Amino acid sequence: MRNLNDNRLVKAFTKLRSSASKTLMPFITAGYPDLETTRALLDDFGHRGVKVCELGIPFSDPIADGPTIQASYAEALAGGLTSEKILDLVRSYRADGGQLALVAMVSYSIVYRHDVSQYLAKLAEAGFDGLIVPDLPLEEAATLESLADARSLANVMLIAPTTVRIRQLEIAKHSRGFIYFMSVAGITGERDKLPAETIQAVGELRKHTGTPVCMGFGISKPHHVAEVCKSADGAIVGSAIVHRLNDSRTDSVSKRVAKIGEFVGKLFEPIK
């Protein structure tokens, strides 16, 4: 069994907490609009000080994603993207010295179809540090959790704002790397305002767990990041980035990456 303390994701949050720092966690759809852009964005994020990035593994029927990310998944799949191509991209990134902690956002349908043990082994071998399985309920997480631990993969669990406190604490016990706290119940997407009560709930949860807590769903502006990180260890931004990737599809890869990198840099400013 490998030691989870050697995991890049765990080490990143340990270092952040030791310096009382907060972080920004970008989410991008793997292979959207193409694999070259995904790879270039990973390199750009690393140069900008990002420590952790989520890679969405496209799936034909995502349950937690709004129209922006759903559309990116559909287009990536229509273009011939496969799990193996994503794994090859991560292998190449690691071979070239890429140090971002990478977390796969992946449906349990994909994990199950490829055989749970074998799929987790492939994620770990390629260079992923963790995974988020949004359609995996707590009651069915034990087997995946133990298999992930054995491969030094952090199995990150989600908590909805409607989850009662006793269940929040139980989920927190089983989450590795960090806890993903959803700002709102429902699906991903950009929002003008984040619920104050959810931000307060994150602060309350952090009093009862040593595992870092990051908030996602709806975060799209620098002041959102600043607000969230008053309570949370990090802010997760996905739809706002994927939206801008869609808007820049006619640009060259370098111009596209520069635009996204500039946006991520602005989001990062309040917590640097």
Secondary structure, DSSP 4 states (H G I P E B T S, - for coil): ---GGG-HHHHHHHHHHHTT--EEEEEEETTSS-HHHHHHHHHHHHHTT--EEEEE---SS-SS--HHHHHHHHHHHHTT--HHHHHHHHHHHHHTT---EEEEE--HHHHHHT-HHHHHHHHHHHT--EEE-TT--GGG-HHHHHHHHHTT-EEEPEE-TTS-HHHHHHHHHH--S-EEEESSSS-----S---HHHHHHHHHHHTS-SS-EEEESS--SHHHHHHHTTTSSEEEE-HHHHHHHHHTTTS-HHHHHHHHHHHHHHHHGGG-
